[in-house]
Amino acid sequence: MPPRRLSLLLTSATIILLIAGCVYSRLYTFQRQLNNFESNFELNDNRGLTLVFKNPVLESGDIVWLMKNEPTSKAELEEGELWTYVFEKQYLVSNDEGDEYDIPIMMVMNGEMLTEITFPKRFLKDLSIPLLKKMFSSMGDADINKLSKSAKSKFEGESKDEIPRMRNIIDTLGEPYYIEESEDTSTFTYLYYLVSGSADEDREYFEFKTEFKFDKEDETLQKATGVIRGMSMSLDFTSE
């Protein structure tokens, strides 16, 4: 390989690694902020399930990097710019649900900083704001493995009544893409593809997969796992 071409490749690789490193650093800062939820965030139901960043750390470029694409759509707001990403639910066999369980996620960018994320209202159907705050806070204590790009945390409910059940997940996300049964557990897998707003045929393919493992006897949630851009976040559920 000619020296000039090798130099260009090494320079490009170095830039990519530096960008990725900065993004990971800000993601870890965001995760640590969850430890002190009330100081750093507000959770409300004004337009859906909305997470407000009191001390923003994630940049608009971080979101584009994370999603591998520009948002599905953009709109101007008084307080900045509204980005919408749409995650289209996938089906292994047939789709009888239409687009009812697609997931539009709205993000407010103010001065190139992410200041709000809003999820669909149905996410609040079975989960209260106080319980969701407790779940978010538990993620602040996650055990981070930077080498494997994974985070594991635990939610401890005061009783089993605080633990989501199989019917709650189905109400929120619809029927799963795939179900795996074992003697003691049922694991639901959901798969989503990102609807890109770009007309570029070379845009990057992006998928989001999430799994929920339930106790077969009482259908309580034991573990939730999400994988996005090679990063895995899992939350174990236990009760006193």
N, C-alpha and C positions, 0 to 999 in steps of 0.2 A: 504494500500500500504506500503511495507517495506520502512523504513527510507532511506536506501541507494538508492533505485529506485526513491523515491520522490526527494532526493537531486540531482540526475542526471538529472531529468526532469526540476527542477528549474534552474539548472546550464545551461542546453541547452537553455531553454527559455530566460534566461538573455543574453546569448551570441547572440542569434538571434535578440533580441531587440536592443542590442548595435550595431550590424552590420547594421541593418535597420536604426537606428538613425543616424549613420555616413553617410550612403548613402543619406538619406534625406537632411542632412546638406550640403553635397557637391552639391546636386541638387539645393538647394536653393541658394547656392553661384553662381552656373552657371546661374541661373535665374537672379540674381542681376547683374551679369556681362553684361547681355543684355542691361541694362540701359545705359551703355557706350560702345556701339557696336564697334565703330572704334578702341578703345583702346584694346579691348579684342578679337576681331574676324576679320577675313577676309572672304569675300564671293567671289568666283570666279566660272568660268565655264570651268576650264581646263580639267576636266574629266567627267563633269556632273555638278550638282549643289553641290559645295563643300564648306563646312563651316570649316574654319581653326581656331583652338583655339590658340591664342597668349599666353594666360596664363592658361594652362590646369589645371583643378581641378578634373575632373572625372577620376576615375581609372578603369583599365580593369575589376577588380572584381565588380565594380559598375554596369558595363554593363551586366555582366553575371547574377548578382542578378536581374537587371531590366528585362532582357529577360527570366529569369528562366532557361536558357540553354547556353551552349557554342555556338559559331558561327557555321553557316552551313559549313564554310570552313575557313582555315587559310593559309597564304602564307608569306614567308619571303621577306622583303624589305630592302633596304640599310638603310632607316631611321627607321626601326622597323619591325612591323608585321602587315599584312593586314588581317583584319577580315571581313568576309562577312556574313550578315544575310539576308535571303530571306523570304519575307512575301508573302505567296501564297493567292491570291484573292479568296474569296469564293462566291458561287452563290446559290441563294435560289431555282431557278428552273433549268435552264440549262446554260451551258457555251459555248458560241459561239466565245469567244475571245481568247481561248487557254491560253498561259502564257504571252500574250502581256502586261497585266496590273499587273502582279506580281511586287513586289517592292524589288529589291536587294539594300541593304544599305551597303556600304563599310566603314570601320572604320580603321584608322591608329593608332596603339598603339606604342608609343615610350617611352621606360623605364617604362612600365606598366601604362602610362598615355594616355588618349584619346586626340589625336592632330588634327584629321581630321574626318569629316563625309561627305560622298558623296552620293547623291541621283541621280536617273536616269536623263538623259538629257531632257526627256520629261517634267520634272518639270519646265524647263525654256521656254517652248514653248509659254506660254501666260503671263508669269510674268518676268519682268526685274529684274536685280540685284539690282538697286536702290530701287525699290518697295519692294523687298524681305527684303532688309536691314531695311526698314521702318517697315515692319511687325515684324521682329525679335526684333527690338528695342522696339516696343510697348509692347512686352511680358515682358520686363524688369520692366514695371510698373504694373504688375499683382497684383491683390488683392489675397493674399495667405491665405487660411484657412487650417492650419496644422491639425486641428481635422478631417476635412472631406477629407483631402488630395486633395484639389482642388485649381485651380488658374484661375482667371478671368481677362481678359484684354480687351482693346478696341483699335481698329485701326480707326483713323480718316483720311479719304481720303480728298484731296483738292477738289475733285469732284467725281461724281459717276463713272467717267471713270477710277478711281484708284481702284474701288471695283471689285473683280473678279465676273464673272457671271456664270450661270449654264453651259453654253457651255465650259467655261474654265476648270471647274472641270471634266466634262465628257471627254474632250480632254486628260486630265492628268491621270484620274483614271478609265476611261471606264464607263460602265453602273453600276448603284448602285446595291447593294445587296437587298435593300428594299426602297420603296418610300412611304412616309406618306403625305397625302394631307389634308390641312385644307382650310378654306374659303380664307385665305390671303397668305398662305405659302405652299411651297413644301419642305419636308425634305428628303434628300438622306442619306442613311446609307450604309457604306462600311465596310466589315468584312474581316479580314486577319488572317490566321494561320501561325505560324512560322515553316519553314522547318528546322528541327533540324539536326545537323551534327553528333549527337550522335547515336550509335547503341543500346544504353541502352533502353530496353523496358519500364523502369520505369522513363524515362525522363519526365519532367513536361510539361503539356499541356499549350500552350500560344496562346492567341489571342489578336488582336488589332482591336478596333472598332473606327470609326470616322464618324461624322455626319456633314452635311452641310444644313443649313436652308436658303431658298431663298424666296425673295419677289415674289409672283406669277405674279404680273403685269409686272415688268420690268426684272425679273429673276436675280437681283443682290443678292449677298451673304449677308445675315444678321448676320449669326453666324456660326462659325466652332468649333467643339468640338472633342477632342481626348481622349480616355481612355486607359491607359496602366498600368498594374499591380495595378489596383485599384486607380490610380491617374488620375484625370481629369483636362484637360487644355482647356479653352474655350476662343475664341477671337470674340468679337462683332465688326461688321463693320458698320461705319457710315460715312457720307460725309457732308461737309459744305453746 
